[in-house]
Amino acid sequence: MFVYTSHVEHRIRQRKISKAHIERTVLHPDKVQASFKKRMLAQRDFSGSTLEVVYIQEQDVIVIVTAYTLEEEHDH
């Protein structure tokens, strides 16, 4: 099950990123690595644009923290 924080709901609307792409990136990443505070970074290429999703896996729940394309500037 995917849970979206209010922060990411706002950001993905702003960045025009679909939840389908976010979920596909988490479930079938091209690359994934550990980050800080139990966060994971998943990357997947969509037609030449790389989507990066920051998430936390808590048992059967995946909490989406933020998502952005690597070409755009983002703040953490």
C-alpha beads as a LAMMPS data file, in Angstrom:
LAMMPS data file: protein, C-alpha beads

76 atoms
75 bonds

1 atom types
1 bond types

-500.0 500.0 xlo xhi
-500.0 500.0 ylo yhi
-500.0 500.0 zlo zhi

Masses

1 110.0

Atoms # bond

1 1 1 0.000 0.000 0.000
2 1 1 1.252 3.467 -0.899
3 1 1 0.788 6.474 1.405
4 1 1 1.493 9.994 0.147
5 1 1 2.432 12.775 2.569
6 1 1 0.731 16.150 2.121
7 1 1 4.136 17.503 1.061
8 1 1 4.452 15.042 -1.806
9 1 1 0.810 15.496 -2.869
10 1 1 1.529 19.203 -3.315
11 1 1 4.898 18.649 -5.004
12 1 1 3.728 16.074 -7.546
13 1 1 0.843 18.319 -8.607
14 1 1 3.308 21.184 -8.937
15 1 1 5.807 19.027 -10.865
16 1 1 3.159 17.193 -12.935
17 1 1 4.350 13.735 -11.856
18 1 1 1.830 10.903 -11.925
19 1 1 1.266 8.509 -9.040
20 1 1 1.474 5.660 -11.565
21 1 1 5.046 6.682 -12.447
22 1 1 5.938 7.066 -8.759
23 1 1 4.605 3.614 -7.887
24 1 1 6.261 2.014 -10.923
25 1 1 9.560 3.639 -9.903
26 1 1 9.352 2.220 -6.372
27 1 1 8.234 -1.254 -7.452
28 1 1 10.484 -1.579 -10.531
29 1 1 13.414 0.834 -10.170
30 1 1 16.371 1.055 -12.533
31 1 1 18.463 1.915 -9.471
32 1 1 17.796 2.022 -5.720
33 1 1 19.989 3.077 -2.811
34 1 1 19.703 3.657 0.908
35 1 1 19.543 7.225 2.184
36 1 1 19.370 8.732 5.680
37 1 1 16.723 8.003 8.358
38 1 1 15.623 4.706 6.749
39 1 1 14.779 6.508 3.507
40 1 1 15.326 4.878 0.143
41 1 1 15.989 6.576 -3.189
42 1 1 14.567 4.853 -6.252
43 1 1 15.282 5.984 -9.806
44 1 1 13.638 5.029 -13.083
45 1 1 13.989 6.375 -16.588
46 1 1 10.829 7.488 -18.404
47 1 1 11.536 8.486 -22.013
48 1 1 14.909 10.032 -21.234
49 1 1 13.803 11.760 -18.020
50 1 1 14.878 10.186 -14.714
51 1 1 12.318 10.184 -11.919
52 1 1 13.697 9.943 -8.379
53 1 1 11.377 8.916 -5.548
54 1 1 12.271 9.175 -1.861
55 1 1 10.309 6.739 0.274
56 1 1 10.252 4.825 3.547
57 1 1 9.185 1.166 3.670
58 1 1 7.316 0.297 6.871
59 1 1 6.262 -3.358 6.720
60 1 1 3.578 -3.497 4.006
61 1 1 3.232 0.308 3.745
62 1 1 5.386 2.454 1.459
63 1 1 5.390 6.106 2.514
64 1 1 6.250 8.410 -0.384
65 1 1 8.241 11.374 0.967
66 1 1 8.941 13.268 -2.249
67 1 1 9.442 12.786 -5.974
68 1 1 11.175 14.826 -8.669
69 1 1 12.913 14.526 -12.001
70 1 1 16.680 14.797 -11.748
71 1 1 16.777 17.522 -14.411
72 1 1 14.880 19.968 -12.207
73 1 1 16.135 21.672 -9.070
74 1 1 14.755 20.366 -5.799
75 1 1 15.125 21.142 -2.142
76 1 1 15.483 18.547 0.637

Bonds

1 1 1 2
2 1 2 3
3 1 3 4
4 1 4 5
5 1 5 6
6 1 6 7
7 1 7 8
8 1 8 9
9 1 9 10
10 1 10 11
11 1 11 12
12 1 12 13
13 1 13 14
14 1 14 15
15 1 15 16
16 1 16 17
17 1 17 18
18 1 18 19
19 1 19 20
20 1 20 21
21 1 21 22
22 1 22 23
23 1 23 24
24 1 24 25
25 1 25 26
26 1 26 27
27 1 27 28
28 1 28 29
29 1 29 30
30 1 30 31
31 1 31 32
32 1 32 33
33 1 33 34
34 1 34 35
35 1 35 36
36 1 36 37
37 1 37 38
38 1 38 39
39 1 39 40
40 1 40 41
41 1 41 42
42 1 42 43
43 1 43 44
44 1 44 45
45 1 45 46
46 1 46 47
47 1 47 48
48 1 48 49
49 1 49 50
50 1 50 51
51 1 51 52
52 1 52 53
53 1 53 54
54 1 54 55
55 1 55 56
56 1 56 57
57 1 57 58
58 1 58 59
59 1 59 60
60 1 60 61
61 1 61 62
62 1 62 63
63 1 63 64
64 1 64 65
65 1 65 66
66 1 66 67
67 1 67 68
68 1 68 69
69 1 69 70
70 1 70 71
71 1 71 72
72 1 72 73
73 1 73 74
74 1 74 75
75 1 75 76
